[in-house]
């Protein structure tokens, strides 16, 4: 059976489950410097080699003392100072206190810090206007991280939230999974690269720019093979080159046109798991393998290519990269404030603009033209309005599901 002969349209959820059931994480591990780990996925649990903080320290600028002393008197003698990086050298005795700065090591013999605003200073005589409980304003050893704790688990992607944490532990290198290599190209005699003059019937290839941007945001290395004309020999050559990658993504050429040769070459050289899904935009999406390379055939229309890449390929690449803590984009309920045109039969991913109204209610409006070639709808949108497969036209006031764009769209 050819890739275009599969009867019916597969639901989006079924298509995604089939993809994720087949794809296995890459298992190649490399060690890289902490500064170079941004966006990479951890290959092992990272255990803390130290306590953070490594010593008890002050959470305030103030005075370190024995809390028990304030049961007998409200005035103590200041006998020294403790600064961050320059601790007090000695032991604070009963009846004494130490001037201390935020982050400075708690002097031996003290157990509490009282902030400077709650004192009256007369030379070295410090009167305390409050009685603080033992341990007040003190960060104990290991308060943030204890030695031996799992600080970042295997399968997490390193972001700006993890890097300072790992740096605070003195960790210089990390074991990470090698990033997936993704080859991609566009097909079509009508396509020209930006910067070239257009002749009659020609358009600029926009898909490769959106595909590349998203792939890099997904945490992949990329191999841009350019625009391949509608020529079987050129396409075969491009497919052969792309088998060096873990994944091949094409845009265009998997429809039913007479010059769409991509699907014919796939029938010759690859195995297609499915083709055509109940999705709008994006019905002519193909998934399978070419030799040992995963294949994703995106539609040629720019919005269709972006939507299928985001909805179907993104979670696939997350699994391939070993990102076991990947979370799909967040979905919420919102009130429609405009008409959303739709016919039953396919799940529809319309582009919307959501906001919170004066009553604190989430509402969403259409961006306007929802055609699969109208890419301005993506530029103006901040969410997808996900309309169920059997749902029809949506009127203002009806509840709809919106899917907020995740970080890869920004």
URFEN-V959478 format. One record per pair of residues at least 4 apart in sequence whose ideal C-beta (glycine too) atoms are under 8 Angstrom apart, sorted by the first residue. I is the first residue (numbers start at 1). J is the second residue. D is the distance in Angstrom with one decimal. If there is no record, write none. Layout:
BEGIN
I|J|D, I|J|D
END
This chain:
BEGIN
1|5|4.7, 1|6|6.9, 2|263|7.3, 2|267|5.1, 3|254|7.5, 3|263|5.0, 3|266|5.5, 3|267|5.8, 3|272|3.9, 3|275|4.5, 3|286|6.0, 3|288|7.4, 4|256|6.4, 4|263|5.8, 4|275|6.2, 4|276|7.8, 6|10|7.9, 6|274|6.2, 6|275|5.7, 6|276|6.3, 8|276|7.9, 9|276|5.5, 9|277|6.0, 9|278|3.9, 9|283|6.9, 9|345|7.7, 9|346|6.9, 10|14|5.1, 10|15|5.0, 10|18|7.8, 10|274|5.5, 10|276|7.0, 10|277|4.8, 10|278|6.4, 11|15|7.0, 11|277|7.3, 11|278|5.2, 11|347|7.2, 11|389|6.3, 12|16|6.3, 12|277|6.0, 12|278|6.5, 12|279|5.0, 12|311|7.0, 12|312|7.6, 12|347|4.9, 12|389|7.8, 13|17|6.3, 14|18|6.3, 15|19|6.6, 15|274|6.3, 15|277|4.7, 15|279|7.8, 15|285|7.4, 15|287|7.2, 15|312|6.5, 16|20|6.3, 16|311|7.6, 16|312|5.8, 16|315|6.6, 17|21|6.0, 18|22|6.7, 18|273|6.1, 18|274|6.5, 18|287|7.4, 19|23|6.1, 19|273|7.8, 19|287|5.8, 19|312|6.5, 19|315|7.7, 19|316|5.0, 20|315|6.5, 20|316|6.6, 20|319|5.8, 22|273|6.9, 23|294|6.7, 23|316|5.5, 23|319|5.3, 23|320|5.5, 24|319|7.9, 24|320|7.8, 25|177|7.2, 25|319|6.2, 25|320|6.2, 25|321|7.1, 25|322|4.2, 25|324|7.7, 26|177|6.0, 26|178|6.3, 26|180|6.3, 26|246|6.6, 26|320|5.9, 26|321|6.8, 26|322|6.5, 27|177|7.6, 27|322|7.9, 28|177|6.8, 28|178|4.2, 29|43|4.3, 29|175|5.4, 29|176|7.0, 29|177|6.1, 29|178|7.1, 30|175|7.5, 30|176|6.4, 30|178|5.6, 31|173|5.2, 31|174|7.0, 31|175|5.4, 31|176|7.6, 32|36|4.7, 32|37|5.6, 32|40|6.9, 32|173|6.5, 32|174|6.3, 32|176|5.8, 33|37|7.4, 33|172|6.7, 33|173|5.8, 34|163|6.7, 34|166|5.9, 34|167|6.3, 34|171|6.2, 34|172|5.9, 34|173|6.6, 34|174|6.2, 36|40|7.8, 37|158|4.5, 37|163|7.1, 37|174|5.2, 37|176|6.0, 38|158|5.9, 38|159|7.2, 38|160|7.4, 38|163|6.8, 39|157|6.4, 39|158|6.6, 39|159|7.6, 39|219|4.6, 40|157|7.1, 40|158|5.5, 40|174|7.8, 40|176|4.1, 40|177|7.2, 40|179|6.6, 40|219|6.9, 41|155|6.5, 41|156|7.0, 41|157|5.2, 41|158|7.6, 41|176|6.0, 41|177|4.8, 41|219|7.1, 41|321|5.1, 41|322|4.6, 41|323|4.9, 42|46|6.5, 42|152|6.0, 42|153|7.2, 42|154|5.3, 42|155|6.6, 42|156|5.3, 42|157|7.9, 42|158|6.8, 42|174|6.5, 42|175|7.1, 42|176|6.0, 42|177|7.8, 43|154|6.4, 43|175|4.4, 43|176|5.6, 43|177|5.0, 43|322|6.8, 44|154|5.4, 44|175|4.9, 45|150|4.9, 45|152|7.6, 45|153|5.4, 45|154|5.1, 46|150|7.0, 46|151|5.4, 46|152|4.7, 46|153|7.8, 46|166|6.8, 46|171|6.8, 46|174|6.9, 47|148|5.8, 47|149|6.8, 47|150|6.0, 47|151|7.1, 48|52|7.0, 48|145|4.8, 48|146|6.8, 48|147|5.6, 48|148|6.4, 48|149|4.9, 48|151|5.1, 48|169|5.3, 49|147|6.8, 49|169|6.2, 49|170|6.8, 49|171|7.3, 50|54|5.7, 50|145|8.0, 50|147|5.7, 50|169|6.0, 50|170|6.7, 51|141|5.1, 51|142|3.9, 51|145|6.9, 51|146|5.9, 51|147|4.9, 52|142|6.9, 52|143|7.7, 52|144|4.5, 52|145|4.1, 52|168|5.8, 52|169|6.6, 53|57|5.4, 53|139|5.7, 53|141|6.6, 53|142|7.6, 53|143|6.3, 53|144|6.7, 54|141|6.8, 55|105|4.9, 55|106|7.3, 55|141|6.2, 56|105|7.1, 56|106|4.2, 56|138|5.8, 56|139|6.6, 56|140|5.3, 56|141|5.6, 57|84|7.9, 57|103|5.5, 57|104|6.0, 57|105|5.6, 57|106|6.0, 57|138|7.5, 57|139|5.2, 58|62|6.9, 58|64|6.6, 58|82|7.6, 58|100|4.7, 58|101|6.9, 58|102|5.8, 58|103|6.7, 58|104|5.4, 58|106|6.4, 58|113|4.7, 58|137|6.4, 58|138|6.7, 58|139|7.5, 59|102|6.7, 59|113|6.9, 59|137|4.7, 59|138|6.8, 59|139|5.4, 60|102|6.0, 60|113|5.6, 60|115|4.4, 60|116|7.7, 60|137|4.6, 61|100|7.4, 61|101|5.5, 61|102|5.4, 61|115|6.8, 61|116|5.4, 62|100|6.3, 62|113|5.1, 62|114|5.2, 62|115|4.2, 62|116|4.7, 62|118|7.6, 62|119|7.2, 62|137|6.7, 63|76|7.6, 63|78|7.0, 63|97|4.5, 63|98|6.7, 63|99|6.0, 63|100|6.4, 63|113|6.8, 63|114|5.5, 63|116|7.1, 63|119|6.3, 63|126|5.8, 63|128|7.6, 64|82|6.6, 64|88|8.0, 64|92|6.8, 64|97|6.4, 64|98|4.5, 64|100|4.5, 64|106|5.7, 64|107|5.4, 64|110|4.0, 64|112|7.1, 64|113|5.2, 65|69|6.0, 65|70|7.2, 65|76|5.9, 65|92|7.2, 65|96|7.5, 65|97|4.2, 65|98|7.5, 65|110|5.6, 65|112|5.9, 65|113|7.8, 65|114|6.9, 65|128|7.8, 66|92|7.2, 66|94|6.2, 66|109|6.7, 66|110|6.1, 66|111|6.1, 66|112|7.3, 67|71|8.0, 67|111|5.8, 67|112|4.2, 67|131|7.9, 67|132|6.3, 67|133|6.7, 67|134|4.3, 67|135|7.8, 67|136|7.5, 68|72|7.8, 68|134|7.8, 69|73|6.6, 69|76|6.2, 69|94|5.9, 69|95|6.2, 70|74|6.4, 70|128|6.0, 70|131|4.9, 70|132|7.4, 71|131|7.6, 73|95|7.6, 74|127|5.7, 74|128|5.3, 74|129|7.6, 74|131|8.0, 75|125|6.0, 75|126|6.7, 75|127|4.7, 75|128|7.3, 76|95|6.1, 76|96|6.0, 76|97|4.2, 76|125|8.0, 76|126|5.5, 76|128|7.2, 77|95|6.3, 77|96|5.3, 77|97|7.0, 77|124|5.7, 77|125|6.5, 77|126|7.5, 78|96|7.5, 78|97|5.5, 78|98|7.0, 78|99|5.7, 78|124|4.6, 78|125|7.7, 78|126|5.3, 79|90|7.9, 79|92|7.0, 79|93|7.8, 79|96|4.7, 79|97|7.5, 79|98|6.8, 79|124|7.5, 80|88|4.7, 80|89|7.9, 80|90|6.5, 80|92|7.7, 80|98|5.2, 80|99|7.2, 80|107|7.4, 81|88|6.5, 81|98|6.6, 81|99|4.3, 81|100|7.3, 81|101|8.0, 82|86|7.5, 82|87|5.2, 82|88|4.0, 82|98|5.5, 82|99|7.1, 82|100|4.5, 82|101|7.0, 82|104|4.3, 82|105|6.1, 82|106|7.6, 82|107|5.5, 83|87|7.6, 83|101|5.1, 83|104|5.3, 84|101|5.8, 84|102|7.2, 84|103|4.1, 84|104|4.8, 85|104|7.9, 86|104|7.8, 87|104|6.5, 87|105|4.0, 87|107|7.0, 88|92|7.4, 88|98|5.1, 88|100|7.8, 88|105|7.7, 88|107|4.1, 90|107|7.3, 90|108|7.4, 91|107|7.4, 91|108|4.6, 91|109|4.5, 92|96|5.1, 92|97|6.9, 92|98|5.4, 92|107|4.9, 92|108|6.8, 92|109|3.8, 92|110|4.9, 93|109|6.4, 96|109|8.0, 97|110|7.6, 97|126|5.7, 98|107|4.7, 98|110|6.4, 100|104|5.0, 100|106|7.4, 100|107|7.4, 100|113|6.1, 106|110|5.7, 106|111|7.7, 106|113|7.4, 106|138|5.9, 111|134|5.3, 111|135|6.2, 111|138|7.1, 112|132|5.3, 112|133|7.4, 112|134|5.7, 112|135|6.2, 112|136|5.1, 112|137|7.1, 112|138|6.5, 113|132|7.8, 113|136|6.6, 113|137|3.9, 113|138|5.7, 114|118|5.4, 114|119|6.6, 114|128|5.6, 114|130|6.5, 114|132|5.1, 114|136|7.2, 114|137|7.1, 115|119|7.9, 115|137|6.5, 118|128|6.6, 118|129|5.1, 118|130|4.7, 119|126|5.5, 119|127|6.5, 119|128|5.7, 119|129|6.6, 120|126|7.6, 120|127|4.3, 120|129|6.6, 121|125|7.7, 121|126|5.8, 121|127|7.8, 122|126|7.8, 122|127|7.2, 132|136|4.0, 132|137|7.3, 135|140|7.5, 139|143|4.7, 139|144|7.8, 142|146|4.0, 142|147|6.8, 145|149|5.5, 145|151|5.9, 145|165|7.7, 145|168|7.8, 145|169|7.0, 151|165|6.1, 151|166|7.1, 151|169|6.7, 152|156|5.3, 152|158|7.6, 152|162|5.4, 152|165|7.2, 152|166|6.8, 153|325|7.3, 154|322|8.0, 154|324|7.4, 155|322|5.9, 155|323|6.2, 155|324|3.2, 155|325|5.2, 156|162|7.0, 156|323|7.6, 156|325|5.1, 157|219|6.4, 157|321|7.9, 157|323|5.2, 157|325|7.4, 157|326|7.8, 158|162|5.0, 158|163|6.4, 158|166|7.9, 158|174|7.4, 158|176|7.5, 159|163|7.4, 160|164|7.7, 161|165|7.4, 162|166|6.0, 163|167|6.2, 164|168|6.2, 165|169|7.1, 166|171|4.8, 166|174|7.1, 167|171|7.2, 177|321|6.1, 177|322|4.1, 179|219|5.9, 179|220|5.7, 179|221|5.0, 179|321|6.4, 180|219|8.0, 180|220|4.9, 180|221|7.1, 180|246|4.6, 180|247|6.1, 180|317|5.9, 180|320|5.0, 180|321|5.4, 181|220|7.1, 181|221|4.8, 181|222|7.7, 181|223|6.3, 181|244|7.5, 181|245|4.4, 181|246|5.1, 181|247|7.5, 182|215|5.3, 182|220|4.6, 182|221|7.1, 182|222|5.6, 182|223|6.9, 182|245|5.9, 182|246|6.8, 182|247|4.5, 182|248|7.6, 182|249|6.1, 182|317|7.2, 183|222|7.7, 183|223|4.0, 183|224|8.0, 183|225|5.9, 183|241|7.2, 183|242|3.9, 183|244|7.2, 183|245|3.9, 183|247|7.2, 183|248|5.0, 183|249|7.3, 183|293|7.8, 184|208|6.7, 184|211|5.3, 184|212|7.2, 184|215|7.2, 184|222|6.9, 184|223|7.3, 184|224|6.4, 184|225|6.8, 184|248|7.1, 184|249|4.2, 184|250|6.9, 184|251|7.5, 185|208|7.3, 185|224|7.4, 185|225|3.9, 185|226|5.9, 185|227|6.9, 185|228|5.1, 185|238|5.6, 185|242|7.5, 185|250|6.0, 185|251|7.8, 186|191|5.6, 186|205|4.9, 186|207|5.2, 186|208|5.3, 186|226|7.7, 186|227|5.0, 186|228|7.1, 186|250|7.4, 186|251|4.9, 186|252|5.9, 186|300|7.7, 187|191|7.7, 187|227|7.5, 187|228|5.1, 187|229|7.6, 187|230|6.5, 187|235|6.9, 187|250|6.2, 187|251|7.2, 187|252|4.4, 187|253|4.0, 187|260|8.0, 187|261|7.9, 187|262|5.8, 187|300|7.4, 188|205|7.8, 188|227|7.2, 188|229|7.5, 188|230|6.2, 188|252|5.0, 188|253|7.2, 188|300|6.5, 189|229|5.2, 189|230|4.8, 189|259|7.3, 190|201|5.9, 190|202|5.4, 190|203|5.7, 191|202|7.4, 191|203|6.5, 191|204|7.4, 191|205|4.2, 191|227|4.7, 191|252|7.9, 192|196|4.5, 192|197|7.8, 192|198|6.0, 192|202|5.2, 192|203|7.2, 192|204|5.8, 192|205|6.7, 192|227|7.5, 193|204|7.4, 193|205|6.0, 193|226|7.3, 193|227|6.3, 194|204|5.5, 194|205|7.6, 194|209|7.8, 198|202|4.6, 198|203|7.1, 198|204|7.1, 205|209|7.9, 205|227|5.3, 206|210|6.5, 206|302|5.2, 206|375|6.6, 207|211|5.8, 207|251|4.1, 207|252|7.5, 207|298|7.4, 207|300|7.3, 207|302|5.7, 207|305|4.8, 208|212|6.0, 208|224|6.3, 208|226|7.5, 208|227|7.5, 208|251|7.4, 209|213|6.4, 210|214|6.3, 210|302|6.8, 210|305|6.9, 210|306|5.3, 210|309|7.7, 211|215|6.1, 211|249|6.3, 211|251|6.6, 211|298|7.6, 211|305|6.8, 211|309|6.2, 212|216|6.4, 212|222|5.7, 212|224|6.2, 213|217|6.5, 214|218|6.1, 214|306|7.4, 214|309|5.6, 214|310|6.7, 214|314|7.4, 214|408|5.8, 215|220|4.6, 215|222|5.2, 215|249|7.7, 215|317|7.6, 216|220|6.7, 216|222|6.4, 217|407|7.1, 217|408|3.9, 218|314|5.8, 218|317|5.0, 218|318|7.2, 218|321|7.9, 218|408|6.2, 219|317|7.6, 219|321|5.8, 219|323|7.4, 220|247|7.8, 220|317|6.0, 220|321|7.4, 223|242|7.3, 223|244|7.4, 223|245|5.5, 225|238|5.4, 225|241|6.3, 225|242|6.5, 228|234|5.4, 228|235|5.7, 228|238|4.8, 229|234|5.6, 230|235|7.9, 230|253|7.5, 230|259|4.5, 230|260|7.6, 230|261|6.0, 231|235|6.5, 231|261|7.5, 232|236|6.2, 232|261|5.0, 232|264|7.3, 232|265|6.7, 233|237|6.5, 234|238|6.5, 235|239|6.3, 235|253|7.6, 235|261|5.5, 235|262|6.3, 235|265|5.4, 236|240|6.4, 236|265|5.9, 236|269|7.6, 237|241|6.6, 238|242|6.2, 239|243|6.9, 239|248|7.2, 239|265|6.1, 239|269|6.4, 239|290|5.9, 242|248|4.1, 242|290|7.2, 242|293|6.4, 243|248|7.5, 243|290|6.0, 243|291|4.8, 243|292|7.2, 243|293|4.9, 245|293|5.9, 246|293|6.6, 246|294|6.7, 246|320|6.6, 247|293|6.5, 247|294|4.6, 247|295|7.6, 247|296|6.8, 247|317|7.0, 247|320|7.1, 248|290|6.1, 248|293|5.3, 248|294|7.2, 248|295|5.1, 248|296|7.3, 249|295|8.0, 249|296|4.9, 249|297|7.8, 249|298|6.3, 249|309|7.3, 249|313|6.8, 250|254|7.2, 250|262|5.9, 250|295|7.7, 250|296|7.7, 250|297|5.2, 250|298|6.6, 251|298|4.5, 251|299|7.1, 251|300|5.7, 251|305|4.6, 252|260|7.6, 252|262|7.4, 252|298|7.8, 252|299|7.3, 252|300|3.1, 253|260|4.8, 253|261|6.5, 253|262|3.1, 253|263|6.9, 253|297|7.2, 253|300|7.0, 254|260|6.6, 254|262|5.5, 254|263|5.3, 254|266|7.9, 254|275|6.8, 254|284|5.1, 254|285|7.5, 254|286|4.8, 254|297|4.0, 254|298|7.8, 254|299|7.1, 255|260|5.1, 255|284|5.0, 255|299|7.1, 255|300|7.0, 256|260|6.8, 256|284|7.8, 260|264|8.0, 261|265|6.1, 262|266|6.4, 262|297|6.5, 263|267|6.6, 263|275|7.5, 263|286|7.2, 263|297|7.7, 264|268|6.7, 265|269|5.9, 265|270|7.9, 266|270|4.6, 266|272|5.7, 266|286|7.0, 266|288|6.7, 266|290|7.2, 266|295|7.0, 266|297|7.4, 267|272|7.4, 269|290|5.8, 269|291|7.6, 270|288|5.4, 270|289|5.7, 270|290|4.1, 270|291|7.6, 270|295|6.0, 271|288|5.1, 271|289|5.2, 272|286|5.8, 272|287|7.2, 272|288|3.8, 272|295|7.8, 273|287|4.9, 273|288|4.8, 273|289|7.9, 274|286|7.3, 274|287|5.8, 274|288|7.8, 275|284|7.2, 275|285|7.4, 275|286|4.3, 275|287|7.8, 275|297|7.6, 276|283|5.8, 276|284|6.2, 276|285|7.5, 277|282|7.0, 277|283|6.3, 277|285|5.4, 278|283|7.5, 278|345|6.8, 278|346|4.6, 278|347|6.1, 278|389|5.6, 279|283|6.0, 279|285|7.0, 279|307|7.7, 279|308|7.2, 279|311|7.6, 279|346|5.8, 279|347|5.5, 279|349|7.2, 280|346|4.4, 280|347|7.1, 280|348|4.7, 280|349|7.2, 280|372|8.0, 281|299|7.1, 281|301|6.4, 281|303|5.3, 281|304|3.9, 281|307|5.5, 281|308|8.0, 281|349|7.0, 281|372|3.9, 282|298|7.8, 282|299|5.7, 282|304|4.6, 282|307|5.1, 282|308|4.1, 282|311|7.6, 282|312|8.0, 282|349|7.5, 282|372|7.9, 283|299|7.3, 283|304|7.9, 283|346|6.8, 284|297|7.7, 284|299|4.9, 284|304|7.8, 285|296|7.5, 285|297|6.6, 285|298|6.5, 285|299|6.5, 285|308|4.8, 285|312|6.5, 286|295|7.1, 286|296|7.3, 286|297|3.5, 287|294|7.9, 287|295|6.9, 287|296|5.8, 287|297|7.5, 287|312|7.7, 288|294|7.9, 288|295|5.0, 289|293|6.6, 289|294|5.9, 289|295|5.9, 290|295|5.1, 294|316|7.6, 294|320|7.5, 296|308|7.9, 296|309|7.9, 296|312|7.4, 296|313|5.2, 296|316|7.4, 298|304|7.1, 298|305|4.3, 298|308|5.2, 298|309|6.0, 298|313|7.8, 299|304|3.7, 299|305|5.8, 299|308|6.6, 299|372|7.3, 300|304|7.4, 300|305|7.0, 301|305|6.7, 301|372|3.8, 301|373|5.1, 302|306|6.4, 302|372|7.6, 302|373|6.4, 302|375|4.6, 303|307|6.1, 303|351|7.7, 303|371|7.4, 303|372|4.7, 303|373|6.8, 303|374|6.6, 303|375|5.8, 303|377|6.5, 303|378|6.2, 304|308|6.2, 304|372|4.6, 305|309|6.1, 306|310|6.1, 306|375|7.7, 306|378|6.0, 307|311|5.9, 307|349|5.1, 307|384|7.6, 308|312|5.3, 308|313|6.8, 309|313|4.7, 309|314|6.8, 310|314|5.5, 310|408|7.4, 310|409|7.6, 311|349|6.6, 312|316|6.7, 313|317|6.0, 314|318|6.5, 314|408|6.9, 315|319|6.6, 315|326|6.6, 315|328|6.4, 316|320|6.3, 317|321|6.1, 318|323|4.3, 318|326|3.8, 319|323|7.0, 319|324|7.8, 319|326|7.2, 329|384|8.0, 329|403|4.9, 329|404|6.0, 329|405|6.8, 329|406|4.6, 330|403|7.1, 330|404|5.0, 330|406|7.7, 331|386|6.8, 331|401|5.4, 331|402|6.9, 331|403|4.9, 331|404|7.7, 332|362|6.1, 332|401|7.4, 332|402|5.7, 332|404|6.9, 333|362|7.1, 333|399|5.5, 333|400|7.4, 333|401|6.3, 333|402|7.7, 334|354|5.7, 334|362|4.2, 334|363|5.6, 334|364|4.4, 334|399|7.3, 334|400|5.9, 334|401|7.8, 334|402|4.8, 335|361|6.2, 335|362|7.1, 335|363|4.6, 335|364|7.3, 335|397|6.4, 335|398|7.4, 335|399|6.4, 335|400|7.7, 336|340|6.2, 336|363|7.5, 336|364|6.2, 336|365|7.6, 336|385|7.8, 336|394|5.2, 336|395|7.1, 336|396|5.6, 336|397|6.7, 336|398|5.1, 336|399|7.6, 336|400|5.1, 337|363|5.0, 337|364|6.8, 337|365|4.7, 337|396|5.6, 338|365|4.5, 338|366|4.8, 338|396|6.1, 339|366|7.4, 339|393|6.8, 339|394|6.8, 339|395|6.1, 339|396|6.6, 340|348|7.9, 340|350|5.8, 340|366|5.8, 340|385|6.2, 340|387|6.4, 340|393|7.0, 340|394|3.9, 340|400|7.0, 341|370|7.3, 341|393|5.8, 342|348|5.1, 342|350|7.7, 342|387|5.2, 342|391|6.3, 342|392|5.9, 342|393|5.7, 342|394|6.6, 343|392|6.4, 343|393|8.0, 344|389|7.2, 344|390|4.7, 344|391|6.5, 344|392|5.4, 345|389|6.8, 345|390|7.5, 346|389|6.0, 347|386|6.9, 347|387|6.9, 347|388|6.4, 347|389|4.6, 348|385|7.9, 348|386|7.6, 348|387|4.2, 348|391|7.8, 349|384|4.7, 349|385|7.6, 349|386|6.0, 349|387|7.9, 349|403|7.9, 350|366|6.4, 350|370|5.2, 350|384|6.9, 350|385|4.4, 350|387|6.5, 351|366|7.4, 351|367|4.5, 351|370|6.7, 351|377|4.1, 351|378|6.0, 351|380|7.2, 351|381|3.7, 351|383|7.8, 351|384|6.6, 351|385|7.3, 352|364|4.5, 352|365|6.5, 352|366|6.0, 352|367|6.4, 352|381|5.9, 352|382|7.6, 352|383|5.1, 352|384|6.9, 352|385|4.1, 352|402|6.1, 353|364|6.7, 353|365|5.3, 353|366|7.8, 353|367|6.0, 353|380|6.5, 353|381|6.2, 353|382|5.8, 353|383|7.4, 354|362|6.2, 354|363|6.8, 354|364|4.3, 354|382|6.2, 354|383|5.0, 354|402|5.4, 354|404|7.5, 355|362|7.8, 355|363|6.3, 355|364|7.8, 356|360|6.1, 356|361|6.9, 356|362|5.8, 356|363|7.6, 357|361|5.2, 357|362|8.0, 357|363|5.3, 362|402|7.5, 364|383|6.7, 364|385|5.9, 364|400|6.5, 364|402|5.2, 366|370|6.9, 366|385|7.3, 367|376|7.7, 367|377|4.5, 367|380|4.5, 367|381|5.1, 368|374|8.0, 368|377|6.6, 368|380|7.6, 369|374|4.2, 369|376|7.3, 369|377|6.0, 370|374|7.0, 370|377|6.2, 371|377|7.8, 375|379|6.8, 376|380|6.3, 377|381|6.1, 381|405|7.6, 382|404|7.4, 382|405|6.0, 383|402|4.6, 383|403|6.0, 383|404|5.3, 383|405|6.1, 384|402|6.8, 384|403|4.4, 384|405|7.7, 385|400|5.5, 385|401|7.4, 385|402|5.6, 385|403|8.0, 386|400|7.7, 386|401|4.7, 386|402|7.0, 386|403|5.3, 387|391|5.0, 387|394|6.6, 387|400|6.7, 387|401|7.8, 388|401|7.9, 394|398|5.1, 394|400|5.9, 405|409|3.7, 405|410|6.9
END
